[in-house]
Amino acid sequence: AYVAAVLDDGQSQLSREIEDQIASKVRETDPTIQNVYVSTNPDFIDRINAYVRDVQQGRPVAGFVKEFNEMVQRIFPNAQ
């Protein structure tokens, strides 16, 4: 699972503790999820929010799969 996380005011970076909490919440929604990748990259957050809006407006997911995969490779190069 790939997660775009927005930090609270005053936080400058994502701590391991917060990342683990996010991963735990994600796994609660689907216990079959093994890997959770969290990013606070503003471009990633903006793009994910745009995908959410597109899906809510009924646009097909297939239209952005390639772009999403390329972005994930760039932001999470070690993800498997």
C-alpha positions, 0 to 999 in steps of 0.5 A: 500500500502507498500512503500520502501522509500530511504532517501536523504543523510543527512536524518537520519529518516523518518519524518511524513511530508515526510511520509504524502507526500509519502502517498499522492502521492500513493493515487494519483495513486489509490484513493481507497488506504486507508492505506499506510505503509512506511518503510526505513528499508534497508532489506525491500528496498532491497527485494522490489527492488529484487521483481521489478527486478523479475517481470521485468524479467517475473517471476511470482508474485505468486512465492514470495507472501508468502515471501512478506506477512511474511516480511510485518508482520515482518516490519509492525506488526500493519498493518491491 
